[in-house]
Amino acid sequence: MKKIWCSIALIGALHAAKAQDGWSRLDKDIQVAVAVDTLTEGKYSLVFIDKAAGFDQAVKQRLIDTFFETYPRLAKKYNKQATPKVVFVMDPDYDGIAAAGGGVIRFNPAWFKKNPGDIDIVTHEGMHLVQAYPGGAGPGWITEGIADYVRFVEGVDNAGAKWTLPELKPEHHYENAYRITARFFFWIETKVKKGTMVKLDKAMREKKYTETFWEQQTGKTLDALWDSYKTNPTI
């Protein structure tokens, strides 16, 4: 395996990510990586640590392109203080699909082998970095619901991944999180009060979220909103 030399900019980006998140594995990731790329567009930089020998280079480029297309836009809309330095780790030792924290997104390459079109994982996980909610900010179902709402609205190629929001079913509840909650949030944003998601995201990041948020923003309680949604769930 060829030795990989890190530029000063790369080392700085990795140190910034480690300081925020404590993912101390990054140094070890670098040591066994088959490729490390540092890319910059404007004020945003991306370090791509590829530990997966033979990873599809076309998919890799699409993931990079998706980052630079969506992340700056999400940061501008939701959190202008979001970290401008992000690290991707393509990690065969990671057994999930993807996870984000402290400027780092770790991916399972096996997922992309089976689902090469699922590039908007970057949009969802990138939104988690933009969210940067502190501990105790609020319910996890809101965190994941917003991230999937953002993927639905801002995604580059959800159709290519055959990723859609599910139709409402009787057993659904707003606390189900992910796509079920995202659909409810989209309904609120488009049918009840535009701008609700930006304000909800801000309330979470500032640890000001309570259930009174919904009535203050829309004039209805959360449960009343859900009841209205169930009555007419068309989006």
C-alpha positions in Angstrom: 0.0 0.0 0.0 1.4 3.4 -1.0 2.2 5.8 1.8 -0.2 8.8 1.9 1.1 12.2 2.7 -1.2 14.7 4.4 -1.1 18.4 3.5 -1.1 21.1 6.2 -4.7 21.9 5.1 -5.7 18.2 5.5 -4.2 17.9 8.9 -5.9 21.1 10.0 -9.3 19.8 8.8 -8.8 16.5 10.6 -7.8 18.2 13.8 -10.8 20.5 13.6 -13.1 17.5 13.2 -11.5 15.6 16.0 -11.7 18.6 18.4 -15.5 18.8 17.7 -16.4 15.2 17.8 -13.6 13.1 19.4 -13.7 10.5 16.6 -10.1 9.7 17.4 -10.1 6.9 14.8 -9.4 9.5 12.0 -5.6 9.2 12.4 -5.9 5.4 12.1 -8.3 5.8 9.2 -5.6 7.8 7.4 -2.9 5.2 8.0 -4.9 2.4 6.3 -6.6 4.5 3.6 -6.2 3.7 0.0 -6.8 7.3 -1.0 -7.2 10.6 0.8 -8.5 13.6 -1.2 -8.9 17.2 0.0 -11.3 19.3 -2.0 -12.3 23.0 -1.5 -15.0 25.1 -3.1 -15.3 28.6 -1.7 -15.2 28.5 2.1 -16.1 24.8 2.3 -13.6 22.0 2.3 -14.1 18.2 2.2 -11.6 15.6 3.1 -12.5 12.2 1.6 -10.7 9.3 3.4 -11.3 6.2 1.3 -10.5 2.9 3.2 -12.4 0.7 0.7 -10.2 -0.8 -2.0 -12.0 -0.8 -5.3 -14.7 1.6 -4.3 -16.6 2.8 -7.3 -15.0 6.0 -8.4 -18.1 7.3 -10.2 -20.1 6.9 -6.9 -17.4 8.6 -5.0 -17.5 11.6 -7.3 -21.3 11.8 -7.1 -21.0 11.8 -3.3 -18.5 14.6 -3.5 -20.6 16.6 -5.9 -23.7 16.1 -3.8 -21.8 17.5 -0.8 -20.8 20.7 -2.6 -24.2 21.1 -4.1 -26.2 20.7 -0.9 -24.1 21.4 2.2 -23.4 25.1 1.5 -27.1 25.6 0.7 -28.2 23.9 3.9 -25.7 25.9 6.0 -26.9 29.1 4.5 -30.5 28.4 5.1 -30.4 26.7 8.5 -27.1 27.5 10.3 -24.5 29.9 8.9 -22.2 28.8 11.7 -22.1 25.2 10.5 -18.6 23.8 10.3 -17.0 24.6 6.9 -14.6 21.6 7.2 -16.2 18.2 6.7 -14.6 14.7 6.6 -16.0 11.7 4.8 -14.7 8.3 5.8 -15.6 5.4 3.5 -15.2 2.7 6.1 -15.5 -1.1 5.4 -15.4 -1.7 9.2 -18.5 0.4 9.9 -21.6 -1.8 10.0 -24.3 0.8 9.8 -25.2 2.7 6.7 -23.9 6.2 7.6 -23.5 8.3 10.7 -22.6 12.0 11.3 -21.1 14.0 14.1 -18.6 16.7 14.8 -17.8 17.4 11.2 -17.3 13.7 10.2 -19.6 11.5 8.2 -18.7 7.8 8.2 -20.1 5.6 5.4 -20.4 1.8 4.9 -19.2 1.1 1.3 -21.2 -2.1 1.2 -24.4 0.0 1.1 -23.3 1.8 -2.0 -22.4 -1.4 -3.7 -26.0 -2.5 -3.4 -27.5 1.0 -3.7 -25.1 3.1 -5.9 -27.8 5.7 -6.5 -28.4 6.5 -2.9 -26.2 9.6 -3.0 -28.6 11.7 -0.9 -27.4 10.0 2.2 -25.0 12.9 2.0 -27.9 15.4 2.1 -29.4 13.7 5.2 -26.1 13.2 7.1 -24.9 16.7 6.0 -28.0 18.2 7.5 -27.1 16.5 10.8 -23.8 18.4 10.7 -25.7 21.6 10.0 -28.1 20.8 12.8 -25.3 20.4 15.4 -27.8 20.2 18.2 -26.5 20.2 21.7 -27.3 17.4 24.1 -30.8 17.6 25.5 -32.0 19.8 22.6 -35.2 17.9 22.1 -36.8 14.7 20.8 -34.7 12.5 18.5 -37.7 12.0 16.2 -37.6 15.8 15.4 -33.9 15.5 14.6 -34.3 12.7 12.2 -37.6 14.0 10.8 -36.0 17.3 9.9 -33.0 15.5 8.2 -35.3 13.4 6.0 -37.5 16.5 5.3 -34.4 18.2 4.1 -33.4 15.2 2.0 -36.9 15.2 0.4 -36.8 19.0 -0.3 -33.1 19.5 -1.1 -32.0 16.1 -2.4 -30.1 15.8 -5.7 -31.5 12.5 -6.9 -33.9 10.9 -4.6 -35.7 9.4 -7.6 -32.5 7.7 -8.7 -32.4 6.0 -5.3 -36.1 5.2 -5.4 -36.4 7.1 -2.1 -39.8 8.6 -1.4 -41.9 9.7 1.5 -44.5 7.0 2.5 -48.2 7.4 2.2 -49.9 7.9 5.6 -51.0 4.7 7.2 -53.3 4.3 10.3 -50.5 2.9 12.4 -48.2 5.9 11.7 -47.4 8.6 14.4 -45.5 11.8 14.2 -42.9 10.3 16.6 -42.0 7.5 14.2 -39.2 9.8 12.9 -37.4 9.7 9.6 -39.6 9.6 6.5 -42.9 9.3 8.3 -42.2 12.4 10.4 -40.6 14.1 7.3 -43.9 13.8 5.4 -45.8 15.3 8.3 -43.3 18.2 8.4 -43.6 18.8 4.7 -47.3 18.9 5.1 -47.0 21.5 7.9 -44.5 23.5 5.8 -46.6 23.6 2.7 -50.2 23.4 4.0 -50.0 25.2 7.4 -47.2 27.6 7.9 -44.2 28.2 5.6 -40.9 28.7 7.5 -41.8 26.3 10.3 -38.9 24.0 9.7 -36.3 26.8 9.8 -37.7 28.0 13.1 -38.0 24.4 14.5 -34.4 23.7 13.6 -33.3 27.0 15.3 -35.3 26.2 18.4 -33.7 22.8 18.7 -30.2 24.1 18.3 -30.7 26.8 20.9 -32.3 24.3 23.3 -35.5 26.3 23.3 -37.9 23.7 21.9 -40.9 22.7 23.9 -44.3 21.4 22.7 -45.6 25.0 22.9 -43.6 25.7 19.8 -46.3 24.3 17.6 -49.2 26.4 18.9 -47.0 29.5 18.9 -46.0 28.9 15.3 -49.2 27.5 13.8 -52.0 28.2 16.2 -52.5 24.5 16.8 -51.0 21.9 19.2 -48.9 19.1 17.9 -51.7 16.6 18.4 -54.2 18.9 16.7 -51.9 19.3 13.7 -51.6 15.5 13.5 -55.3 15.1 13.6 -55.7 17.6 10.8 -53.0 15.9 8.8 -54.8 12.5 9.2 -58.0 14.1 7.9 -56.3 15.5 4.7 -52.8 14.1 4.3 -52.3 15.0 0.6 -49.0 16.7 -0.1 
